[in-house]
């Protein structure tokens, strides 16, 4: 006979057995709470669960009992034939502990081998969705996440006491649905005490281990990326943990070539990881959203829309609020109003960008901020280059599948990094010569304009050549040709209206009133029109060039061989021209600003004065690549 259990202070433990407990859950020498179910000459019979009963022999009794009396008994013996004998226990004080039936625990990753079997799972509830039929609990253990369906009645919430984040024990039947595994719940209990702590510790240990990024070598040998890789690994760890714990992720990226090159690989990596973790085949569609932003910063309109959808998903589908991943935008003071809105809801924000940052403004609201300027580098390390490294850390399947994408990102954003030659060589080895890469850039730019606020899910990956090679070639030929035709038509219309002057610093300045002398509401948009005009003037002069395309309330800036600190210019313009409402930003050689229409002439005039004082810099010339 074993000794009775007690707390560290000596207080005895009395177990209150679950009704489904069997004899295997009894232990000799332990105390149990029971109910008298029969009184006979030789003793009383006591039930300690629905299926476990035993005898207290009359020789042990010194008190009379009646049917229905509650008693505390001690297990004296469990005989070989299954009979149980009890002794009465007279305890002045004790701690009552609930005890559930013993079971053999399964894990999510093995449920496919248990079709039709009764299984027991322990895990955390990461989502609760009430359908018109059953309640669907998404339960996570250390190997995956599985939907567990419980039916109380059509549209009736099952187990209303269970909440997201609870650690639970699920007993039910393993089955299949829509190509994945699910469990039909027979019983679902919230864990408490030692069992809750044990399961929680097991899940935390699994998350800590499995969230580690994939160990991969850099795409190319580039010292400028070395320090950033450790912070990219931290981002990968945060995103992998979000997937492991069933948390949605929303990707926001700039709607241009570099932004798409950056966001699409990360989307693919996360989608594959979600498929690995979730048994629900619809999980990638519900838990991952990629959305473009037309502005190079996070607008309040975008933030409000994201928050509205996320709160709706929490209400309708029982999802957690998401992690927000900002790619190729999100580094400037213009982002802070939107971030402050999300901060009220405790939504984590991660930023991967290469625009000139304002860390004092944004860092109080972001969890991780990776930007080459923060490491003594600059915009030449594009967001696409950074995000390809991140994508490969997120999922092991993305090895050489993305080798050509950094070169596309660099060409799309006119990177003059020394490493561009290495990226171009890597792309050539993957079957993408520079001419074809230029076609991809043109096609992406056209697609970004046509898609506007749509993510183009699947379409963008085809343009990048990540999936179907034949379809990729056909799409690129079609869209690149259309983009160049439309661009040529635009430039033919406005070339005669370009104004030219030589600035005091020796740079050529070309100006174009896009509102008066460019086709509106058609491709190419103002930024692309200005960029194409600029490239032609650079090629024609071979000297430092600044090009400005402007409309009623905006200006697009491009420079070659001239150091334009556009964020600093914006600050100075606001100081000099109160009431102009100047905002915007960019890199040292490309950017855009906005202002109120009535101050256009004053803003453009002051802007040109600053350009005349700007430093010429051969390192920023396209000929220095």
ABEGO torsion letter per residue (X at the ends): XBBBBBBAAGBBBBBBBBAABBAAABBBGBBBBBBBABBBAAEBBBBABAABBBBBBAAABABBBBBGBBBBBBBABBBAAGBBBBBBBBBABBBBBBBBBBBBBBBAAAAAAABGBBBBBBBBBABBBBBABBBBBBBBBAAEBBBBBBBAEBGBBBGAABBBGBBBBBBBBBBBBGGBBBBBBABBBBBBEAAAAAAAAAAAAAAAAAABBBBBBBABBBAAAAAAAAAAAAAAAAAAAAAAAGBBBBBBBBBBAAAAAAAAAAAAAAAAAAAAABABAAAAAAABBBBBBABABBBAAAAAAAAAAAAAAAAAAGBBBBBBBBBGBGABAAAAAAAAAAAAAGBBBBBBBABBBBAAAAAAABABBBBAAAAGBBAABBAAAAAAAAAAAABAABBAAAAAAAAAAAAAAGBABAAAAAAAAAAAAAGBBAAAAAAAAAAAAAAAAAAEABAGBGAAAAAAGABBAAAAAAAAAAAAAAAAAAAAAAAAAAAAABBBBBBAAGBBBBBBBAAAABBBGBOBBAAAAAAAAAAAAAAAAGBBBBBBBBBAABBBBBBBGBBBBAAAAAAAAAAABBGAGBBEEEBAABBBBBBBAAAAAAAAAAAAAAAAABBBBAAABAAAX
